Amino acid sequence: MVFVTLKYIIIGDSEVGKSSLLLQFTEQTFVGVHDLTIGVEFGAKLLDVDDRKVKLEIWDTAGQETFLSITRSYYRGADGVLLVYDISKRESFLHLSRWLQECQQNCLTSTLEIMVVGMKADLPDSARQVSYEEAKEIRIIMFALKQRIFRRPLSIMSSSPSALIPVANGSEEIETVCLQDVLVRGGVQVTLASVSGEKLVKMARGLHVQADALITDCTKSSYDLIVLPGGLPGANHLRDCPELIEMLRHQKESGKYYGAICASPAVVLHTHNLLLGSTATAYPAFSDKMPSVNYSDKNVVVHENCITSRGPGTAMEMGVELVRLLRGDEVANSVAAGLLFSC
C-alpha cells in the first residue's frame, strides 16, 4: 500500500467558519457555537484514492492578527490552501487578497493549490453581503493575483535549485523522507528516483515509497545536488547502480554538490573513490571502512562540494545544511525555525 501525505492550510478572517469546515470534513459533525481558535488546530483524514492511501492533514489557523506570528510557520510545506470567507461579512471577502499575500510571504512554492470557500451559504439571502456574481468572479481575481504574487525573482523561481535523491529497496525511511521534506520546505525541487527498476520501493523497515522516476529517466538531467540515503541493503543497491555512479562522478568533477548519509558514505562514495582525501563522516559502525578518509564525529561534514552525515537522527540537521548551501542562510534559518530545530 502506498501512503501519501498532503498538507492543507485553512486561512481567513476570524469567525468565518474555518473550524466548522475542518470539523465537518474530518468528523462529519457540526457545532453551532465554536470556541475561538487559539493559534492552530489540526485534523486529519485517511482517503482511498485509486491504489493509494492519502492522509490529508488540515491545519486550521487563527484569523486574529494576534496569532499571525504563531500560524505563519504552518504555511511552510503546504500543498494547498483553503481561503475562507463568510458570505454575510463583506469585510472577510475583501480581505481575501490580504490572505493571499500571506501565502506569498510564507509559502515557498508557486505550485500551491488555492481554493476559495464561501461559508454560511445556508443563511437567508437578506443576510448575504457577497453576491453570487462576485463569488464567481473571485476565481478569476484569485488566479490573477496568484500569478502576480508568486512571480519571484529569476534566481528563486525559474532557476530554483534541484536535487536528486536516489532510493532502492532497503533504503532508510527516516533519512529519505526527512531529507526530501526539509529540501522541499527550503524551496528545492526534489526528484525521488528509484534504482530498483520499479517506482514503488520497499524501504528498510517495510514501508513503501513511490518514487517520482526511475534513475534511467534522470541520467540526462542536471541537478544542483545528489544526496544518498543510507540503510541496508539499500546502500548496496545504490553502490551497484552504474547510472548513479556515473552521475555522482560527474557531480564531483563539475563542482556540484553531492552527499550521503549513514552507511552510504562508506558503502557508495568511498567504494567508488568519491571521498579520496576528504574529511567525511558516516554511521559510526562504518568509520573503519573508509581508510582513505579523515573521519569526523560531527553530525554533518561539508568538505568542498561533498556533504556527509551520520544517520537517521542527524538527517534533519543535514537537510537544513543542504538548504543552507543551496538557498542561503536566511531560507535555511527560516526552515529550521518552522521545524523547531536549533541550528
Secondary structure as the mmCIF struct_conf table of DSSP 4:
data_model
#
loop_
_struct_conf.conf_type_id
_struct_conf.id
_struct_conf.beg_label_comp_id
_struct_conf.beg_label_asym_id
_struct_conf.beg_label_seq_id
_struct_conf.end_label_comp_id
_struct_conf.end_label_asym_id
_struct_conf.end_label_seq_id
STRN STRN1 VAL A 2 GLY A 12
BEND BEND1 ASP A 13 ASP A 13
TURN_TY1_P TURN_TY1_P1 SER A 14 GLU A 15
BEND BEND2 VAL A 16 GLY A 17
HELX_RH_AL_P HELX_RH_AL_P1 LYS A 18 GLU A 27
BEND BEND3 GLN A 28 GLN A 28
BEND BEND4 GLY A 32 VAL A 33
HELX_LH_PP_P HELX_LH_PP_P1 ASP A 35 THR A 37
BEND BEND5 GLY A 39 GLY A 39
STRN STRN2 VAL A 40 VAL A 49
TURN_TY1_P TURN_TY1_P2 ASP A 50 ASP A 51
STRN STRN3 ARG A 52 THR A 61
BEND BEND6 GLN A 64 GLN A 64
HELX_RH_3T_P HELX_RH_3T_P1 GLU A 65 PHE A 67
HELX_RH_AL_P HELX_RH_AL_P2 LEU A 68 THR A 71
HELX_RH_3T_P HELX_RH_3T_P2 ARG A 72 TYR A 75
TURN_TY1_P TURN_TY1_P3 ARG A 76 GLY A 77
BEND BEND7 ASP A 79 ASP A 79
STRN STRN4 GLY A 80 ASP A 86
TURN_TY1_P TURN_TY1_P4 ILE A 87 SER A 88
HELX_RH_AL_P HELX_RH_AL_P3 ARG A 90 LEU A 94
TURN_TY1_P TURN_TY1_P5 HIS A 95 HIS A 95
HELX_RH_AL_P HELX_RH_AL_P4 LEU A 96 ASN A 106
TURN_TY1_P TURN_TY1_P6 SER A 110 THR A 111
STRN STRN5 GLU A 113 MET A 119
TURN_TY1_P TURN_TY1_P7 ALA A 121 ASP A 122
BEND BEND8 LEU A 123 LEU A 123
HELX_RH_3T_P HELX_RH_3T_P3 ASP A 125 ALA A 127
BEND BEND9 VAL A 130 VAL A 130
HELX_RH_AL_P HELX_RH_AL_P5 TYR A 132 ILE A 149
TURN_TY1_P TURN_TY1_P8 PHE A 150 PHE A 150
TURN_TY1_P TURN_TY1_P9 LEU A 154 SER A 159
STRN STRN6 SER A 162 VAL A 167
TURN_TY1_P TURN_TY1_P10 ASN A 169 GLY A 170
HELX_RH_AL_P HELX_RH_AL_P6 GLU A 173 ARG A 185
TURN_TY1_P TURN_TY1_P11 GLY A 186 GLY A 187
STRN STRN7 GLN A 189 SER A 194
BEND BEND10 VAL A 195 LYS A 199
STRN STRN8 LEU A 200 LYS A 202
TURN_TY1_P TURN_TY1_P12 ALA A 204 ARG A 205
BEND BEND11 GLY A 206 GLY A 206
STRN STRN9 HIS A 208 GLN A 210
BEND BEND12 ASP A 212 ASP A 212
STRN STRN10 ALA A 213 LEU A 214
HELX_RH_3T_P HELX_RH_3T_P4 ILE A 215 ASP A 217
TURN_TY1_P TURN_TY1_P13 CYS A 218 LYS A 220
BEND BEND13 SER A 221 SER A 221
BEND BEND14 ASP A 224 ASP A 224
STRN STRN11 LEU A 225 LEU A 228
TURN_TY1_P TURN_TY1_P14 LEU A 232 PRO A 233
HELX_RH_AL_P HELX_RH_AL_P7 GLY A 234 ARG A 239
TURN_TY1_P TURN_TY1_P15 ASP A 240 ASP A 240
HELX_RH_AL_P HELX_RH_AL_P8 PRO A 242 GLU A 253
TURN_TY1_P TURN_TY1_P16 SER A 254 GLY A 255
STRN STRN12 TYR A 257 ILE A 261
TURN_TY1_P TURN_TY1_P17 CYS A 262 ALA A 263
HELX_RH_AL_P HELX_RH_AL_P9 SER A 264 SER A 264
HELX_RH_PI_P HELX_RH_PI_P1 PRO A 265 HIS A 270
TURN_TY1_P TURN_TY1_P18 THR A 271 ASN A 273
BEND BEND15 LEU A 274 LEU A 275
TURN_TY1_P TURN_TY1_P19 LEU A 276 GLY A 277
STRN STRN13 THR A 279 ALA A 280
HELX_RH_3T_P HELX_RH_3T_P5 PRO A 284 LYS A 289
TURN_TY1_P TURN_TY1_P20 PRO A 291 SER A 292
BEND BEND16 VAL A 293 VAL A 293
STRN STRN14 ASN A 294 TYR A 295
BEND BEND17 LYS A 298 ASN A 299
STRN STRN15 VAL A 300 HIS A 303
TURN_TY1_P TURN_TY1_P21 GLU A 304 ASN A 305
STRN STRN16 CYS A 306 SER A 309
BEND BEND18 GLY A 311 GLY A 311
HELX_RH_3T_P HELX_RH_3T_P6 PRO A 312 THR A 314
HELX_RH_AL_P HELX_RH_AL_P10 ALA A 315 ARG A 327
HELX_RH_AL_P HELX_RH_AL_P11 ASP A 329 GLY A 338
TURN_TY1_P TURN_TY1_P22 LEU A 339 LEU A 340
#
